[in-house]
Amino acid sequence: MLRIHFTSRDLQNIRISRHPQPLWELICATCRSVTQQGPLEFGAWRRSVRERLAGNPAANQAVSMLRTLVPPAGYIPDFLTPSVPEGGLPAALEEVRVTPADRLRRDLARLRVTTPLPPWTAELGRPGSRGMRSLTKVLEVSSRALLEPRWDHIRKAIDDEIDTRSRVLLDGGVRALLESLRPLAQWGPPVLEVDYPTHRDLRLEGRGLLLVPSYFCWRRPTALADPTLGPVLVYPVAARPLDVVPENDSRLDRLLGRTRASVLTEVARGRPRSTSEVATAVGIALPSASYQLTILRDGGLVTSHREGQHVRHSATPIGHQLLDGDRARLH
């Protein structure tokens, strides 16, 4: 459990990252690439990564080097995930390249306690060496291999999440925003209790908190290990294995009926949808949308949860598998 302690000043300084954080995505994707977590969400991506790396020795070497610094569980060096609000990957890589030597040594020493490090890591931060420049090249090549082919999908999922949380904040304020993080976190003023693999306390002390939605973050949020760094809470969005689009004549239409199939298709897109959003997108009346969603929910194809004043709906893994089997709807 991670207990994040807020002051009144911190509550005035809660921010939501406006864009995907490329290095957080890369580090989380590196972890997902060596585990079996999320077979539905990440299984096809892992297979494509293996094929891509098998045909590209340079990318394979870069990803292998990165994996030595990013164990699938436990401590990951904080210097690999600087918070850079603008500038995308190039700006983030530059932040990594200029990491102060003392911080670099401290992070690597902490990693070395649990993870054996290869000889090349000794060059990182050494005066006059090209170690950090080489590391940023490893990060850049790994990003192209692991993220670039799926980046549009990642960005859309995160943009949808940012849109959802921003609306919650506008409609209900900071309290509603923090309460909307359930079940990942529980808000009991002035402490946010976060599902976390270790027990620790983080006191914000007026610095505020940056919320960073992540596509490749899995199951539970993560945070920087060093409490003196700018406080960040990275949390998972609903990772979607595919994008679906309506198609006029498909087997799913014949199975569910065209309207119900269209409703299922709509709630499988990106972020969870409210009933009114589904009704508008499908072009049906609100009571009809509510009825169709109830049928789909009773059949285990849709799940619903309350966010502030709204009930939002998303497809279950079974619903996604049904859509996946209807190839006419694949994008």
Backbone torsions as a table, in degrees:
resi	resn	phi	psi	omega
1	MET	NA	128.8	173.0
2	LEU	-102.7	120.7	179.3
3	ARG	-105.3	112.9	-179.1
4	ILE	-99.8	119.1	-174.8
5	HIS	-97.3	123.2	-178.5
6	PHE	-103.4	147.4	164.2
7	THR	-108.0	173.2	178.2
8	SER	-60.9	-33.3	178.4
9	ARG	-68.2	-37.2	178.7
10	ASP	-64.2	-38.2	-179.7
11	LEU	-65.1	-22.3	176.8
12	GLN	-86.5	-5.1	-173.6
13	ASN	-130.3	42.5	173.2
14	ILE	-93.5	128.3	-177.9
15	ARG	-125.2	154.4	174.6
16	ILE	-115.3	127.1	179.0
17	SER	-55.4	130.5	-176.3
18	ARG	-81.1	-14.7	-176.8
19	HIS	-140.0	159.9	170.7
20	PRO	-57.5	141.8	176.6
21	GLN	-95.5	104.5	-169.2
22	PRO	-60.5	-35.3	-178.7
23	LEU	-76.8	-35.3	173.0
24	TRP	-61.2	-43.2	178.3
25	GLU	-61.8	-41.6	-178.6
26	LEU	-64.6	-45.3	-178.4
27	ILE	-64.9	-44.5	178.5
28	CYS	-65.4	-39.1	178.3
29	ALA	-64.9	-37.1	177.5
30	THR	-60.7	-41.6	176.7
31	CYS	-63.5	-46.3	-177.6
32	ARG	-65.2	-26.8	-175.4
33	SER	-70.1	-19.9	-177.0
34	VAL	-112.7	8.0	176.8
35	THR	-117.2	175.6	174.3
36	GLN	-104.7	15.9	-178.0
37	GLN	-68.0	141.5	177.3
38	GLY	61.8	59.1	-178.8
39	PRO	-60.6	-35.4	178.7
40	LEU	-73.6	-45.3	-175.8
41	GLU	-71.8	-39.1	-170.1
42	PHE	-121.5	-2.3	-175.3
43	GLY	-59.7	-49.0	-179.9
44	ALA	-65.1	-36.6	177.8
45	TRP	-63.8	-43.9	179.5
46	ARG	-61.6	-41.8	178.6
47	ARG	-62.0	-41.7	-179.8
48	SER	-67.6	-34.4	177.6
49	VAL	-64.7	-45.2	179.6
50	ARG	-59.8	-42.9	178.7
51	GLU	-64.5	-40.8	-178.3
52	ARG	-66.1	-43.4	-178.4
53	LEU	-69.6	-34.1	179.3
54	ALA	-63.4	-28.7	-179.0
55	GLY	-98.3	4.9	-176.7
56	ASN	-139.9	88.8	-176.4
57	PRO	-57.0	-37.3	-179.0
58	ALA	-65.6	-43.5	178.2
59	ALA	-67.2	-38.5	179.1
60	ASN	-61.9	-42.3	178.6
61	GLN	-65.4	-42.0	-179.4
62	ALA	-62.3	-46.7	-179.2
63	VAL	-64.9	-38.3	177.7
64	SER	-62.5	-41.2	177.8
65	MET	-65.2	-42.0	179.9
66	LEU	-63.5	-38.0	-179.4
67	ARG	-62.7	-24.1	177.1
68	THR	-68.2	-24.1	179.1
69	LEU	-97.6	-9.4	-173.7
70	VAL	-127.4	83.3	176.7
71	PRO	-67.6	151.4	-178.3
72	PRO	-67.3	-16.2	176.4
73	ALA	-146.9	152.2	178.9
74	GLY	94.8	-162.5	-172.8
75	TYR	-69.3	135.3	173.1
76	ILE	-123.1	131.4	-175.0
77	PRO	-55.6	130.1	-178.2
78	ASP	-63.6	-28.9	-174.5
79	PHE	-66.1	-15.7	179.8
80	LEU	-76.9	-12.7	-175.3
81	THR	-130.5	64.3	176.0
82	PRO	-69.6	148.9	176.3
83	SER	-87.6	115.3	-178.6
84	VAL	-126.1	105.1	-174.1
85	PRO	-65.4	-31.5	-177.8
86	GLU	-134.5	162.0	173.7
87	GLY	99.8	-9.8	175.0
88	GLY	62.4	-151.1	-175.2
89	LEU	-62.6	-43.4	-179.9
90	PRO	-57.4	-43.2	179.7
91	ALA	-66.3	-39.5	179.2
92	ALA	-65.8	-40.8	178.4
93	LEU	-63.7	-37.5	178.0
94	GLU	-65.0	-38.0	176.6
95	GLU	-61.8	-39.8	177.8
96	VAL	-65.6	-44.0	-175.8
97	ARG	-60.1	-34.7	-176.3
98	VAL	-98.6	20.9	176.7
99	THR	-55.5	128.9	177.9
100	PRO	-57.4	141.8	-174.4
101	ALA	-60.8	-37.6	-178.3
102	ASP	-67.3	-39.0	177.3
103	ARG	-66.9	-39.6	178.8
104	LEU	-60.7	-46.8	179.7
105	ARG	-62.7	-39.7	-179.4
106	ARG	-65.0	-45.3	179.9
107	ASP	-64.2	-43.5	-178.5
108	LEU	-69.0	-34.6	177.3
109	ALA	-64.6	-38.8	178.5
110	ARG	-67.3	-39.5	178.1
111	LEU	-66.1	-37.8	-175.8
112	ARG	-63.5	-22.3	179.5
113	VAL	-62.0	-35.4	-176.0
114	THR	-115.2	-15.2	-174.0
115	THR	-131.8	119.2	176.3
116	PRO	-62.2	135.1	-178.9
117	LEU	-111.1	138.5	-179.9
118	PRO	-73.2	163.9	-176.3
119	PRO	-57.7	-31.8	-175.0
120	TRP	-63.1	-23.0	-179.7
121	THR	-68.9	-18.9	178.9
122	ALA	-65.8	-21.9	179.6
123	GLU	-77.7	-16.2	-177.0
124	LEU	-66.9	122.0	178.1
125	GLY	82.6	-3.2	179.8
126	ARG	-73.3	129.6	-178.9
127	PRO	-54.6	131.8	177.4
128	GLY	83.8	-6.6	-179.1
129	SER	-90.2	165.9	177.7
130	ARG	-102.3	20.6	-174.7
131	GLY	-58.0	-47.2	-177.3
132	MET	-71.5	-34.4	176.3
133	ARG	-65.6	-38.8	177.2
134	SER	-66.4	-37.9	179.4
135	LEU	-64.8	-42.0	179.1
136	THR	-64.7	-31.4	175.3
137	LYS	-66.9	-39.9	176.3
138	VAL	-59.7	-43.5	179.5
139	LEU	-64.7	-41.2	-179.1
140	GLU	-64.9	-47.4	-178.9
141	VAL	-66.2	-40.3	178.9
142	SER	-63.7	-37.5	178.4
143	SER	-62.8	-42.0	178.3
144	ARG	-63.0	-37.9	-176.9
145	ALA	-75.3	-41.2	-172.5
146	LEU	-93.2	-33.0	-171.2
147	LEU	-110.0	-39.7	-168.1
148	GLU	-55.8	-44.2	-178.2
149	PRO	-63.4	-21.5	-176.8
150	ARG	-114.4	10.7	-170.1
151	TRP	-63.0	-38.6	178.8
152	ASP	-61.4	-40.6	178.5
153	HIS	-65.3	-45.2	178.8
154	ILE	-60.2	-48.5	-176.7
155	ARG	-62.2	-39.6	-179.7
156	LYS	-66.1	-44.0	179.2
157	ALA	-60.8	-41.1	-179.6
158	ILE	-73.2	-39.3	176.4
159	ASP	-59.7	-41.5	177.5
160	ASP	-62.2	-41.8	179.4
161	GLU	-64.4	-44.3	178.8
162	ILE	-61.1	-41.0	178.3
163	ASP	-61.9	-43.6	-179.8
164	THR	-63.0	-50.5	-178.0
165	ARG	-65.3	-35.7	179.1
166	SER	-64.9	-39.1	178.1
167	ARG	-66.2	-39.7	177.2
168	VAL	-60.7	-42.6	179.8
169	LEU	-64.5	-43.4	-179.8
170	LEU	-67.1	-38.5	-176.5
171	ASP	-78.4	-37.4	-171.3
172	GLY	-125.7	-3.8	178.4
173	GLY	84.5	-172.0	-174.4
174	VAL	-63.5	-40.4	-179.4
175	ARG	-59.4	-46.7	179.6
176	ALA	-62.7	-38.1	179.3
177	LEU	-61.5	-48.3	-178.8
178	LEU	-67.1	-37.3	178.5
179	GLU	-69.2	-26.0	-179.5
180	SER	-71.9	-9.0	179.8
181	LEU	-79.5	-6.3	174.9
182	ARG	-60.1	146.1	1.2
183	PRO	-89.1	6.9	-179.2
184	LEU	-69.7	-29.4	-177.5
185	ALA	-150.9	150.5	179.6
186	GLN	-118.8	126.0	-179.3
187	TRP	-94.3	116.4	174.1
188	GLY	-131.8	89.7	-170.9
189	PRO	-44.0	132.4	4.8
190	PRO	-101.5	30.8	-174.3
191	VAL	-123.3	134.1	171.4
192	LEU	-102.1	115.6	-179.9
193	GLU	-95.8	119.5	-171.5
194	VAL	-111.6	133.5	172.9
195	ASP	-60.1	121.0	-169.3
196	TYR	-153.8	147.9	-174.2
197	PRO	-72.2	-18.7	178.8
198	THR	-128.6	164.8	178.6
199	HIS	-96.0	121.9	177.5
200	ARG	-158.0	160.9	176.9
201	ASP	-116.7	137.7	176.6
202	LEU	-123.0	115.4	-179.9
203	ARG	-100.2	116.7	-174.2
204	LEU	-71.4	-36.4	173.5
205	GLU	54.0	44.2	175.0
206	GLY	87.0	-3.2	-177.5
207	ARG	-81.9	-13.4	-177.2
208	GLY	76.6	-172.4	-176.9
209	LEU	-143.7	134.1	175.5
210	LEU	-101.2	120.3	175.8
211	LEU	-91.3	126.2	-176.3
212	VAL	-122.9	103.1	174.3
213	PRO	-70.9	140.3	-176.0
214	SER	-135.2	136.3	178.6
215	TYR	-72.1	-41.7	-173.9
216	PHE	-94.3	-5.3	170.6
217	CYS	-64.0	140.1	-170.2
218	TRP	-125.5	124.3	170.0
219	ARG	71.2	-49.1	-175.9
220	ARG	-135.5	153.7	179.8
221	PRO	-67.3	166.4	174.8
222	THR	-137.4	164.8	-176.3
223	ALA	-151.3	166.3	174.6
224	LEU	-66.4	143.2	-179.2
225	ALA	-76.4	-32.4	-176.7
226	ASP	-82.0	113.9	-177.1
227	PRO	-70.5	-11.3	-179.8
228	THR	-84.4	-13.2	179.0
229	LEU	-80.8	164.4	179.4
230	GLY	-55.6	124.3	-174.2
231	PRO	-64.8	129.4	-179.0
232	VAL	-134.7	137.9	171.0
233	LEU	-123.1	111.9	179.0
234	VAL	-95.9	126.8	-176.2
235	TYR	-133.6	154.0	-174.6
236	PRO	-78.8	138.3	167.2
237	VAL	-87.2	172.0	177.0
238	ALA	-75.9	97.5	-178.2
239	ALA	-67.7	129.7	-177.6
240	ARG	-108.0	132.0	-178.4
241	PRO	-74.2	-15.8	-177.0
242	LEU	-158.8	162.0	169.4
243	ASP	-104.8	138.0	-178.3
244	VAL	-121.2	147.2	178.5
245	VAL	-131.3	149.1	-179.4
246	PRO	-66.5	149.1	176.7
247	GLU	-139.5	140.0	-169.5
248	ASN	-67.3	-41.9	-173.0
249	ASP	-124.9	99.0	-178.3
250	SER	-137.5	163.8	179.1
251	ARG	-64.9	-31.7	179.8
252	LEU	-65.9	-37.1	175.2
253	ASP	-59.0	-43.2	-178.3
254	ARG	-69.8	-29.5	-179.5
255	LEU	-77.2	-48.4	-173.8
256	LEU	-100.7	-18.7	-167.4
257	GLY	95.0	146.0	-172.3
258	ARG	-61.2	-43.2	-177.0
259	THR	-65.4	-47.4	-178.0
260	ARG	-66.2	-37.7	177.1
261	ALA	-63.9	-38.4	178.6
262	SER	-66.9	-37.3	177.2
263	VAL	-64.4	-45.5	178.1
264	LEU	-61.4	-42.4	177.9
265	THR	-59.4	-43.4	-177.4
266	GLU	-65.1	-43.1	-177.6
267	VAL	-75.0	-10.9	175.8
268	ALA	-85.5	-4.5	-180.0
269	ARG	-83.1	123.8	168.2
270	GLY	44.3	-121.7	-174.3
271	ARG	-74.7	159.5	174.0
272	PRO	-59.8	144.3	-176.7
273	ARG	-110.9	144.5	172.6
274	SER	-77.2	165.2	-180.0
275	THR	-61.0	-41.9	-179.3
276	SER	-66.8	-35.8	177.3
277	GLU	-65.5	-40.6	177.9
278	VAL	-63.9	-44.5	-179.9
279	ALA	-59.6	-44.0	-179.3
280	THR	-65.9	-44.4	-177.2
281	ALA	-65.7	-39.1	-176.8
282	VAL	-83.8	-23.7	179.8
283	GLY	85.2	39.0	178.9
284	ILE	-127.7	167.2	179.6
285	ALA	-70.9	154.7	-178.4
286	LEU	-58.3	-45.4	178.7
287	PRO	-61.8	-35.9	178.3
288	SER	-65.9	-42.3	177.6
289	ALA	-61.5	-42.9	179.3
290	SER	-61.8	-41.8	179.5
291	TYR	-64.3	-46.2	-179.0
292	GLN	-63.8	-39.1	178.8
293	LEU	-65.6	-37.4	177.7
294	THR	-62.8	-43.9	178.3
295	ILE	-61.5	-45.0	-179.6
296	LEU	-66.2	-38.2	178.7
297	ARG	-66.5	-43.5	177.9
298	ASP	-62.6	-28.4	178.7
299	GLY	-86.3	1.8	177.5
300	GLY	79.2	14.4	-178.2
301	LEU	-97.5	-16.5	-178.2
302	VAL	-135.0	143.6	172.6
303	THR	-120.1	148.7	-176.8
304	SER	-130.2	144.4	175.5
305	HIS	-149.3	156.0	-177.5
306	ARG	-90.9	134.6	172.9
307	GLU	-125.8	102.3	-177.9
308	GLY	62.9	-121.0	-178.0
309	GLN	-90.3	-1.2	-173.3
310	HIS	-116.7	150.3	169.4
311	VAL	-103.4	127.3	-176.9
312	ARG	-116.8	148.2	-172.6
313	HIS	-123.0	144.3	175.0
314	SER	-145.5	159.1	180.0
315	ALA	-77.3	142.1	174.8
316	THR	-79.6	168.9	175.0
317	PRO	-55.2	-36.8	178.1
318	ILE	-65.5	-41.0	177.0
319	GLY	-60.8	-41.3	177.3
320	HIS	-65.3	-39.6	179.3
321	GLN	-64.0	-37.7	178.0
322	LEU	-63.8	-43.2	176.8
323	LEU	-66.0	-37.7	179.5
324	ASP	-63.1	-34.8	178.5
325	GLY	-74.1	-17.6	178.8
326	ASP	-96.2	82.7	-170.3
327	ARG	-60.0	-20.3	179.7
328	ALA	-65.2	-19.1	-177.0
329	ARG	-99.1	-0.2	-179.2
330	LEU	-74.0	140.9	178.4
331	HIS	-96.6	NA	NA
